[in-house]
Amino acid sequence: MIWYLLRMLAALGVTGTAASALTSAAGCLFVLLVRHRALKTVRWHWLLPALALAAGVTNLGFVWGSIHGQVMRVLLFYLTPHGPRSSRISSCMNA
């Protein structure tokens, strides 16, 4: 289901990093609206915004690296079955 939304955003010309930021912001807004009473029970500390900022920056870095880097190509290479061992595994699965 999420892929359909991301394809729609891509068709509108939204980049991958902006789409990731938009979907994360929408999820955050949803949780804030649904659980707004629970926020009153949170004991605020200066580390909370710093932790949120660090999580956002690392997520942005991961998304950017996945889109523009070699990460997906390397993962797909190592996750693709190849070699004699994979042929035995696939023949066992087909039997």
N, C-alpha and C positions, 0 to 999 in steps of 0.2 A: 504494500500500500504506500509506503514511503517513497518508493521509486517512482510511482505515478506523479506524486507531488513534485519531486525533484525534476522529472521530465517536463512538467508544466512550467516550472520556474526557468528551466533551461530554454524552453521555447520562447519565453518572454525576454530572454537575453540576460538573465541573472547569472552571474558567475557561480562557480562551485563554492567558493569561500563565502560569498554573500548569501547563497542559499543555505549553507550550514548555519551561518549566523542568524538568519531569519527563522529557521526551524527551531533553533535553540532558544531564541527569544520568545517564539510563540509557545513553546513548552514551558518556559519559565513563567510567562504571563498567565498561562492556564493554571499552573500550580499556585501562583500567588492569588489568583481569583478564587480558586476552590478552597484553599487552605489559609485564607487571610486571618482567620481567628487564631490559628496556631502560631502565626508570626508574633503575636503578643506575648507568647510564652517563651520565646527565644531570648536568651540572655545575650545581648549584643556585645561584641568584642571587636576591636580594630582588626583582628585577624580574619574575620568573616569576609569583608569586602576584598581583602588581599588574597584570600584563598579563592574567591570567586573570580577575581581577575587572573590569577595564575592558571586556574582551570580553563578559563576562556582562551587564554593565550596558547596553552599547550594543545587544546582542541583545534584551534585555528592552525597551528603549526602542523598537526597531524593531517588535517584535511588538505592543507596546501601541499604538503609532501606527498600525500596519496594521489592528488590530482596532477601535480606538475613534476613529481620526482619519479624515480625508478622503483618505488616501493611496490606498486601494483604489478609491474612487470616481473619483478623478482619473486613476489608471492605467487603469482600465477605459474611461473616456471617451476617452483618447488612443489606446488600443490597439484600440478598436472602429472597424472600417472605416466611413467615411461620406464623402459628397461625390462629385463626378463622377470623381475619380481612382480611388477604390476600386471604383466600378462597372466601370470599364475593366479593372482588375486582376482582379476576380472573373469578368468575362466571358472574359478570357484563360485563367483557370484552369479554367473549365468547358468550354472548347473542346477 
